[in-house]
Amino acid sequence: MEDNKAKGLPENAYRELKEGEVYEPVMSPKKNFRESTAWSVLIGLLMTVIFSAAAAYLGLKVGQVFEAAIPIAIIAVGLSTACKKKGALGQNVIIQSIGACSGAIVAGAIFTLPALYILQAKFPDLTVDFGKVFLSSLLGGVLGILFLIPFRKYFVKDMHGKMPFPEATATTQVLVSGETGGKDAKLLLVSGLIGGLYDFIVSTFGWWSETVTTRVIPWFSTVADKAKLVVKLNVGAAVAGLGYIIGLKYSFIICCGSFLVWLVILPLMNLIWGADVIDLMNTGITTTVGAMSPEEIFTTYARHIGIGGIATAGIIGIIKSAGVIKSALGLAVREMKGKKGSEDKEVERTQRDLSMKIVVIGVLLTLLVTFVFFYFGVVHNLLHAIIALLVVGIIAFLFTTVAANAIAIVGSNPVSGMTLMTLILTSVIMVAAGLKGTAGMTAALIIGGVVCSALSMAGSFITDLKIGYWLGTTPKVQEGWKFLGTLVAAATVGGVIIILNKTYGFTGENALVAPQANAMAAVIEPLMSGGGAPWLLYGIGAVIAIILTIFKVPALAFSLGMFIPMELNLPLIVGGAVAWYVSSRSKDEALNKARKDKGTLIASGFIAGGALMGVVSAILRFAGINLLNTTWQSSTAGQVLAVVAYIAIIIYMIFSCLKIKKVDNE
């Protein structure tokens, strides 16, 4: 084994390759590097436990699950530096990959499973235990890993340079800077400190508003109340950094989806249904549409259009990917027939996956265990257990590519939307099959938990694999250890949810908010009592996705814009505009590229700093330390100061990039 000093990222890491051009990762495919060692595995598992607990608490408290990959990468680099480990890049990738299981499993679990406890408060005969929570998270996570492996080569290699992978980009910059050092590491550190301090001040002290809205102007406040027309912008440094890496093209498409919903559909709904009470799902709504705020109309109605669009865009993507799926299945069939060959010797180290034979057997065994779990632990009925298994298997497999695509484009997985649709479809099918009441609620939520965990894991894992591709890790090693990380994360999350339920609860005074789980519970209860689903809104989203596809507009990116709140979409176009501006000021293409690459480092620092400070802020909240000045933060002056601070960091990005006047020919 050769343990060689790694170099920096190649020039063609982020762009499409020219004909005949080959990408050479940081760690050469022709050499071996230390990856899975006792150090990397143990530290990775420790990170999994710590970040699973922290992310579960914060997610249930405020409804936001921070991405653990970047903070874990920072810690891995710091520990390897402190311990003076030479050539630690391969090990740091494994630490990050194992530890990142925490965020994936947490998101999959807390969006659905606490709803069991919420419904248990109303229906005491509904039973919840550690086994249900643990197994649904574990089985879903394992399926997500196995279903994604056949698509690894397509997403990370075949689509090289065609998708921005914003979170993977930031994490890769952190990992490679720790190995190479130099001016890139210094710039990443400085921008990380600026972005981290900026976001920490907002989230911990509230010196200025986190989101600026047009309501800050009295006349526009009236427009928001009467016409339901409002524009919102999150001024966080990390979100601006995401927009920079995503780029102007995808950011613009995402924002177009957001503009359609917030500037056209919401006002139209108010005009058409303003005086009416519209209860599409029989959830007991008594408020007229006109009496709702734009945010309430979006959450209650318009967001479902985005869900319909995402689902349809996903189905279209699946059809377009039929060749990839067929190729993967063909490889599996050939291996199962015993046509071994010498694949591991022929395929270079950085392209070796777990064999398709292992993947296929793993999928079958996992589905078998899932069936046993459903039959003996959830529904106790053969027909219902078969239906549950089919729902999980089909939806998790088909929408694996949707989750991976979403992460590759915007760095955000619309897993809650896809899970909500899964819950509705499951409930409709189960009611038709004769399963209703509390038994039906339990079954639907457990099924939703498995699917949610699978899709969350698939989206998270494609980030890990893209990082590994850029840096030169062995995919087979990443894939193998991911299962252990999933097991530890599922056990940790299951225990934490039970402890938090006993300590705080998810309903009543001083309870944890658990917004997604409460929304799932609100949807499930009427459906299992004969309620309906917002098929009209799903249909509108589906039609929009089909029309966009006909006109060759990326339907998934547009639909994500319709689903994700406007305040998180608008800053993407700001960051994308900065990327376009700094990379187009000169007639010298090499200079433009150097400026854009410097901006990528700064944006990665903003994302890394914001993510790390988000963890620190969460720890302070967990400790009961509340320093947030909410009165000032929500004031007009707080919003004006937010605009000033936001302009300042944008100017910092632009001027830092434009300081490069010529390209060094070293």
N, C-alpha and C positions, 0 to 999 in steps of 0.2 A: 504494500500500500504506500502511495506517495502522498505526503501531506504538503501541498504546495501553497505558496502565498497567492491569494486571489487578486485579480486585477479589478478595475472599475467596470461599470456597465458599458457594453459596446455602443458604438455610434448608432447602430440600427436597431436598438432595443425597442424603441417605441413607434417606429415607422414601418410601413409595409415594405416587404422585401422586393427588390428588383428581380427580374427573371434570372434564374441561375444563382442568385445570392443565397447564402446560408447564414443563419444566426448561430454564432458561437457564444454560449453562455459564459458567465464569469468563471465558474469552475469547469475546466475543460472536460468534455465527455471522454477524452482519451486517458484521463488520470483518475485515480481514486482519492476520495477525501473522507475524513471522518464525519459520519452523520449520526447514526443511532448508536450512541454510547450510553453508559450508565449515567453520565452527567446530563446529557440532553434529555433522556427519557424521564429521569427523576425530577429535574427542574421543570420540564414540560407538564408533568402530572401535578406538581405543586402549584404551578400557575393555573392549571385547570380548576383545582379545588378553590383557590383564592378568588379567581375571577368569576367562577360560577356562582359563588355565594354573594359576591358584591353586585354582580349584574342582576341576579334574581331579586335582591332586595330593592335596588334602584328601579328596576323595571316595574315591579309591583307597586312601588310608591308613586312614581311619576309617569309611568307608561312608556319610558324610553329605555331601550337596551343599548348601552354603549358597546361599540365594537372593541373586542379585547385584543385583536391581532396586533395593532400598532403598539399599545402600551407593553404588551408581552415582548414584542421585538425590541423595544427600547431597553427593557429590563434584561433581556438575554444578552444584548450587546454590552450593557453596563457590567453584568456579572462576569462575562468572559474577559472583559478588559481588566476588571479588578483582580481577577484570578490569573491574569497574564497568560491566557490561553492563546497559543499561536494557531493560526489557520482554523478559527472557530466558526467560520461562516456556515459550513454544512450542518454543524451541531445547532447553531442558532436558528436555522430554518426549521429543524425538527422541533425545537423548543416552542417556536411560534406556532407551528402546525398542530402540535398536540394541544397546546394551551388554548388555541382558537376554538376548540370544541366547546369551550365554556359558553361563548356568546351564541353559538349556533343552537345548542341544546336549551339554553335559557329562553331564547326567543321562541323556540318551538313549544316549550312547556308553559310559560307564563301567559301566553296569549289565549290559551284554552283551558288548561287543567284547573286553575283556581275557580273557574266557573262551576266546577263540581261542588266546591265548598259553598259558593254563593247560593246555588240551588238547594243544597242540603239544609240551609237555614230555613227555607220555605217548605221543603219536603224531607222530613226527618228519615223517611225510609230509604232515601238515596244514600248508598254507602260509598265511602271514599277511603282508600288506604294507601300506604306507601307503595305496595306492589303495583297498583294501577298507574300511579304517577311515574314510577321508575321504569316499568316495562314499556309504557307507551312512548316515553322519551328515548329509551335505549333502542327499541325496535325501529322506531322512525329514523333515528340517527344512523343506524346500521344500513337501512334501506337506502337512505340518501347517499351514503358513501358508495355502496355497491352499484346503484343505478347511474351514478355520475362517472365512474371509472371508464366505461366504454366511450364516453364523450370527451375525455380529457384531451386526447390528441387534436380533436376538431377545434375545441375552444382555445387551447393554449398555444398550439403550433400552427394548424391550418389557418386560423384567423389572426395570425400574428400581425400586429399593427392596425387591425381593422376595428378593434374595440379598445376603449381607453383604460379599462380596469383601474379606476381611480384609487381604490383602497389598496389594491395590490401594488400599484406604483409607489404610493407613499411608504408602505411597509418595506418594499424592496430597497428604496432609497435609504431607509433607516439601517437595514441590515448590511448593505454594501458599504455605507459610510463608516460603520464601525470596523470594517475590515481594512479599508483602504486608507482611512484618515485623510489628511490634507485639507485643501481649501473647501472641497465639497462638504466634508464632515463639519467644518467650521460654519459654513453657510447654513447647513441643515440645523445645526445647534442654535445659531442666532435666530433664525426664522421660527424654530420650534419654541424658543423662549418668548419671542414676541407674540406669536399666535396663542401659545399656552397661557401667558399672562393676560392677554386680551380677553380670551374666553373665560378664564378663571375669575377675572374681575366682574364680568357680567353674571355668571352663574352663582358666584359665592357672595359677592357684595352688592350687586345690583346698582353699580355706579351709573350705568346707562341701560336703556331698554335692550332686550334681546331681539325683539321684533318691532319694526317701525311700520305703522299703518297710515293710510290716508285719513283715518279718523282724527289724527293730530290737528288737522285743519277743521274748524267748526262746520264750514259748509259741506265738506266731504263726509263729515260725521252724519249729517242729516241725510246725505245721499245714501250712505251705508244703511241707515235705519229705514228709509222710505223705499229706495230703489234696489236695495240689497247689492249695491255695487261698492266693493272695497278692494284695495290693493295692499298687499302685505309683503314685507321683506325681512328675512332673518339676517342680522348684521354680524353673525359669527364669522370669525376668521377661518375656522375649519371648513365651513360650507362654501366660502369663497374659494378656498383651496381646491375643494372637490370640483367646482365649476371650471377652474383653470385646467385641471387635468382632463376632465371630460371633453373640453373644447367647445367652440362656438356652435358647430353643427348640431351635435346631439343636445346641447343645452337649449338651443333655439327650438328644436322639435319638442322637447319636454315642456318648455314654457308655453308653446302654442297650445298644447293640451290643457295646461293650467288656465290659460287665458280663455279658452273656449268655455270651460266650466264656470270660472269665477266672473267673467265679464259678459258672457252671453247667456248661458243656461240658467244660472242662479237668478238674474233679473227676469228672465222669461218665465221661470217657475213662479216668481212672485206676481207677475202680471196675470198669468193664466189661473193659478190656484190660490192667489193671495187670500181670498176670503174663505177658503175651504180647509177642512181638516182631512189630510190625506194619510191614511194608515195602511200602507201597502202590505205590511207584514202582520197586522193585527197585534201590535205590541202595546196597544192602549194609548196611543198618542191622542191628546185632546187639544193641542195647540194648533191654531191655523198657520198656514205657511207664511202669511204676511206678518204674523206676530213673532216669527222666529228671526234670529240674527242670521246674517249670511253664513257664518260658521256652522250654525245649527242646520241650516238647509243643506249645506255641503255634506255634513256628517250623516244626516238622516236620509237624504235622497241622492244628491248629485254624485256622491262618491261611488254609489253602486254602478253608475255609468262607467266609471273607470274600471271597476271590477269586471264588468262585462267585456270591456275593451281588452283588458289584460288576458282574460280567459280565451277570447277569440283570437287575439294576436298570438297567444301561445299555441292554439290549435293549428293556426296557419303556419307558425314556425315549425311545428312538429311535422306537418305535411311536407314542408320544404326540406326538412332534415331527414326525410324518409331514406335517402341514400346513405346517410351516416348511420342511421339506426340499422338499416339492412346490412351494411358492412360489418357493424359491431356484432350483430346476431349471427352473421355468416361465419365470422371468426370463432365465435363461441361454439357453433355447431361443428366446425372442423376440429377444434380442440377436443370436444366431447367425443368425437368419433375416433380419437386416438392418433390423429395426424400431428405428431409432436414436432418433428423437425428439430432445429436448434435455435429457436427464436432468441433466447437470452444471449447467445454468442453472436448472432447476426445483428441484433438491434443494439445500438449504442447505449451506454449506461443511462444517459439522461432521457431516454425514451422507453425504458422498460417499466411496464405496468405489471400488476398482479395478473396472472394468467386468466384468460376468460373462463377456463374450467373452474378455477377457484371462485370467480365472480358469480357464475351461473349456479354452482352448488351452494354458494353463500346466500344467494337470493332465494333459492328454493327452501333451504333450511330456515332462513329468517321468516319467510312467509308461512312455513309450517308451524313455527313457534308462535307466530302472530295468530294463526287460526286457533291453536290450542288455548292461547291467552284469551281470545274473544269467546270461545265456546265455554271454557270452564270458569273464566274469571269475570266475564262481562254480560253476555246475552243468554247463555245456557239454553241455546236453541240452535239446531244444526243449520236450518235455512238462514237464520239471521246471521250466524257466524260466517257462512259462505258469502252472503251479501256483503258483510263488513270487510271480509278479506278482499273481495273483488274491487270494492270501492277504494280501499287503501292501495292495492297493487296497481290498479289502472291509473288513478289520479297521481299517485306519487311518481310512477314511471314517466307518464306523459308530461307532467309539469316540472320535472327535473330540469329540462332544457330551458324552460321559461325562467325559473329561478336563477340559473346560471347566466342566462342572457341579461337579466335585469341587473345582476351584480356587475357583469362585465361592462354594461353601459353607464349606469349611474352610481354604482356602489351601494345601492339600496335594494333590498329584497322585499317585494310586496307580499310577503308571506301571510300577513294578517288578512289581506283581501282574498287571496286564493283559499285560505283556510275557511273564511266566512262562506264562500261559495261551496266549499266542500261540505260544511255543516248543513247548509240549506239543502243541497242535493241528497246528502245522506238522510236527513230528516224526512224529506219527501219520499224517498225510496223505502225507508224503514216503516213509515206510517202506512204506505201502500202494502207492505208485507205483514202488517198487523202488529208492529211493535210501537207502542205509544207510552205516554205517561213517564214516570221517573225512570223506568228501565230504558225507554227510548232516549231520554235525555242523557243518561249515563253513556249509552252506547255511542250516540252521535258525538259527544264530547271526547270520548276516548279515541274514536276513529279520527276525529279532527286533530287530536293531539299527536297521533302517529303521523298523519299526513303533514301537519305543520312542522314537526321535527324533521321529517324527511326532506322537505323543501328548504327549510332553513339550513340544514346541514349541506345540502347540495350547493346552495348559493355560497355558503361560507367556504366550502372545500375547493370550489373552483378558484377562489382567491389564493388559497394555499398552493394549489398546483401551478398557478400562473407565476407566483413568486419563485417556486422551485424551478420552473422552466427558464425564467430570466437568469437565475443564479447558477443553475446547473446541478440541482439536487436529483437524486434518483427517485422517480415517482413511486416505484414499488416500495421504497422505504417509507415515504410519506403515507402511502395508502395503508400499509400494514399497521403502523403505529396509531393511525387515526381511530381504529376500533377501540384500542385501550383507552384513549382519551375520551371517547364517547361514553364508554362504560363508567368511567370515573365521574364525568360531568353529569350523567343521568342520575347516578346515586347521590351526588352532592345536591343537585337541584331538587330531587324528590324529598330529601331530608329538610332542605331549607324551606320549601313551600309548606311542609307540615308544621315546622317550627314557627314560621311567620303567621300561619293561620291560627295557631294556638296563642301566640303572643298578641297579635294585632287584629286578626280577622280581616275579611275582605268586604264586609258589610257593616253598616252602623257607624256610630260616632267614633272618631279617631282611628278608623280602620284604614288599611292600605287601599289606595284607590283602585288598582288593578283595572284600568279602563278597558283594555281589550277583552279581558275575561268577563267583565260586567256586560260588555256589548254582546259577547257570544251567548251569555246566559239569557239576555233579553231577547235574543233572536230564537234560541232553542225552545224556550218555554211555550210561546204561542204556536210554533210549528208542530210541536208534539201534542198540541191541544187542538189541532185542526186549522191552524193559521196558514197564511200564504207567504209568498216570496216576491220580491220586487222584479218580476220577470220583465216588465215593461222597460225598466231602467237598464237591466242587463241587455235587453234586446237593442236599445238605443246605442249602448256601448259597442255591441257586436257589429251593428251596421256601420258605425264610424270606423271601426278597425278594418272592416272589409273594404270600404271606400278608400281608406288610406293605402291599403295594400295594392289596390287597383292602380292608384296614382304613384306607386313606388315610394311612398313615405313610410319610414319605419314605424309600424303601428304600435309595437310594444313601447318604444320610447314615448310616443304621444300619449298612449294610455296610462303610462306611469305618471305623466304630468297631470292627467285627469284625476288620478287616485291620490297622489301625494299632495299635502296641503301647499297652497301657493307660496307661503312664506319660505318654504324649503326649496322651491323650484326657481323663484325669481333670482336668488343670489347665484344660481348656476350660470345664468346668462351673463351676469356681471363678471364672474371669473372667466367664463369663456371669451367674453369680449376683451378682457385684459390679455389673454393668451393670443388672440388674433392680433391685437394692437402691437404688442411687443415683438411679434414674429413677422411683421409686415412693414416695418419702418425703413428698411434698407433695401437697396437693389442687390446687395450681396447676400445670397441665399445662405452661405455658411455663417455669416454674422447673424442673420435672422434665427437660424437654428440654435446657435450658441446662446442667444438671448432667451429663446423659448425654453431651452434646457435649464438655464439658470432659474427661470420662473417655475419650472417643474420642481426643482429642489426647494424653492421657497414655499410653494404650495404644499409640498409633502411635509415640510416643517410645520406649517400651519395646522395641517390635519393631525400630525403626530402630537404636537403640543396641545392642541385642543382635546384630543382623545385622552392623553395622559392626565391633563388637568381635570377632565371630566371624572376620572377615577378618584382623584384627590378630593374633589368637591363631593363626590358620593360618600367617601369615607367620613368627611366632616358631617354630612347629613346623618349618616348612620350613627355617629357619636353624639348626635343631638345638638351639634353646634350650628346655629342658624344666624348668620350674619347678613342675610339678604334684606335690603331696604326696599320692600315691595312698593311702598307709597311713592318714593322718588322714582323708582324704575318705571312705573306705569304712568308717570306724569308727562305732561307736554315737554317740559324741560329735559326730562330723561330721554325722550325720543329724539329731541333736537341734538343732544349731546351724542346720542348713538349714531346719528347721521354723520356728525363731525368725525367721530372715532373711526367709522367705517371708511369714510373718504380717505382718512389718514393711512390706513393699512393698504388700501388700493393704490394710493400714490407711492407708498413704500415699495410695493411689488413692481410697479411700472418703472420707477426711477432706478431701482436696483438692477433690473434687467437691461435698461437702456444705458447703464454705465459702461457696458461692454462696447467699446468703440472699434475694436478689431479682433480678429480671431488669431490666437496664438498657434503657430505651426510648429508644434513640438513633436 
